[in-house]
Amino acid sequence: MSTEIEDAIVSAARAVGFAINSTIMTTVAIDLAGSTLENGLIMVPGKGALTVQDYLKDLHARAPSGFSKVQQPDKPDSERTIGEMRRKRPLDAEWHARRAKATGITKTMMDEIERTRA
């Protein structure tokens, strides 16, 4: 499977307001191994063709927990979920001490956490 197919599936999910988690993307890779994308159709070897939207609907029906709503901050409070309205907890001094000692990918991820919490 090419990244072209993965990109098409992620784009189609975002177009209908969903984000896909990594477990679902692993399922996509397994389901569509050896497939190609031609003129908007996923060509599955030995099976035929299907549209990206049809595959996405099937995937959502099989594993709805792997899909989450894309946050839309411009929504009025009456339409936002509790999770969207919940404040993120501040990072404590102990967390900052661990971050100061971190290296590599851990430091990179902790930097991103701090950036998104500010």
Secondary structure, DSSP 8 states (H G I E B T S, - for coil): --HHHHHHHHHHHHHTTEEE-HHHHHHHHHHTTT-EEETTEEEETTTEEEEHHHHHHHHHHH-GGGEEE---TTS-GGGS-HHHH-------HHHHHHHHH--HHHHHHHHHHHHHH-
